[in-house]
Amino acid sequence: MNFTLIDYAAFGLWVLISILISYVLIDKLKFFKGDKNVKKVLAWGLILGHLLYLIWKYIFLILIGAN
């Protein structure tokens, strides 16, 4: 099982969806009082967390010999 264009497209779409959900929770529903620093930290955390997952998946595929 290797990365495909569909994997990357679905993953990119999921990043956008998760950022949108976070925006709604923080900005519109005032979770964490809607603080700008919280928004920045959450956005960076989401982006870096998703990128870390991509790196982990790539390493895992190498470890199990799927590449």
C-alpha positions as CSV (number, residue, x, y, z in Angstrom):
1,M,0.0,0.0,0.0
2,N,1.7,3.2,-1.2
3,F,0.7,6.8,-1.2
4,T,-1.4,7.7,-4.2
5,L,-2.7,10.9,-5.6
6,I,-6.1,10.1,-4.0
7,D,-4.4,9.6,-0.6
8,Y,-2.7,13.0,-0.8
9,A,-5.9,14.7,-2.1
10,A,-8.0,13.2,0.7
11,F,-5.4,14.1,3.3
12,G,-5.2,17.7,2.0
13,L,-9.0,18.0,2.1
14,W,-9.0,16.6,5.6
15,V,-6.5,19.2,6.7
16,L,-8.7,22.0,5.4
17,I,-11.8,20.5,7.0
18,S,-10.1,20.1,10.4
19,I,-8.9,23.8,10.2
20,L,-12.4,24.9,9.3
21,I,-13.9,22.9,12.2
22,S,-11.3,24.4,14.6
23,Y,-12.1,27.9,13.2
24,V,-15.8,27.5,13.9
25,L,-15.2,26.1,17.4
26,I,-12.7,28.9,18.4
27,D,-14.0,31.9,16.5
28,K,-17.8,31.4,16.2
29,L,-18.6,29.3,19.3
30,K,-16.0,31.2,21.4
31,F,-14.3,28.1,22.8
32,F,-11.2,29.2,24.7
33,K,-12.7,32.7,24.6
34,G,-11.7,33.1,20.9
35,D,-8.2,34.3,21.8
36,K,-6.0,35.0,18.7
37,N,-3.0,33.2,20.3
38,V,-5.1,30.1,20.8
39,K,-6.2,30.2,17.1
40,K,-2.5,30.4,16.0
41,V,-1.4,27.6,18.2
42,L,-4.3,25.4,17.2
43,A,-3.8,26.1,13.5
44,W,0.0,25.3,13.7
45,G,-0.7,22.3,15.8
46,L,-3.1,20.9,13.3
47,I,-0.9,21.5,10.3
48,L,2.2,20.1,12.0
49,G,0.3,17.2,13.4
50,H,-1.0,16.3,10.0
51,L,2.5,16.6,8.4
52,L,3.9,14.4,11.2
53,Y,1.3,11.8,10.3
54,L,2.4,11.8,6.7
55,I,6.0,11.4,7.7
56,W,5.1,8.5,10.1
57,K,3.0,6.8,7.4
58,Y,6.0,7.0,5.0
59,I,8.4,5.6,7.6
60,F,5.9,2.8,8.5
61,L,5.5,1.8,4.9
62,I,9.3,1.6,4.6
63,L,9.6,-0.5,7.8
64,I,7.0,-3.0,6.7
65,G,8.6,-3.2,3.2
66,A,5.5,-1.9,1.3
67,N,7.6,0.6,-0.8
